Amino acid sequence: MSALTIFTDTEATTPVWHSTDAAEIADKLRSKEVRFERWEADRDLGENPDSATVINAYQHAIDRLVAEKGYQSWDVISMRADNPQKEVLRTKFLSEHTHGEDEVRFFVEGAGLFCLHLDGHIYQILCEKNDLISVPAGTPHWFDMGSSPHFTAIRIFDNQEGWVAKFTGDTIADAYPRLP
């Protein structure tokens, strides 16, 4: 179940707000210019769909977002617990960083935890199947895929070069809850 948990950036153990209601999550994040919405496929994806099948099932929603925001490309990424690089990849994104463009992810299956450092607070968004999140360019954040990752996501870009992580050097991410 999707969830938003908000902490202050000085107290990592006691949340100041929590909800699993998608509308409440979207409203709270919208106030911080973070997009959160739910998408539905326009067809059954079957078992283990390939990238083209995934894109085709959500092309209607991608087209709407592209028309609104001008994004230029998209792809599909999958991560599984048997990936030999899972620890390296997990560690890479667990440190606070920013990007030169929006980080737009739609979860086709599985889950991931986006943690945003905004206005003296940490917003932890557990994204699951059918969740789209768009983190604005320049927003300090980190991402946790968990120790046994399992997700397929559509990534949407202005340009893939703009998605390069710029690490802030702040160790704040180490203090906050992670996925098991």
Summary of the structure (lengths in Angstrom):
residues: 180
radius of gyration: 15.6
end to end distance: 15.3
largest distance: 44.9
contacts: 528
relative contact order: 0.24
helix: 24%
strand: 36%
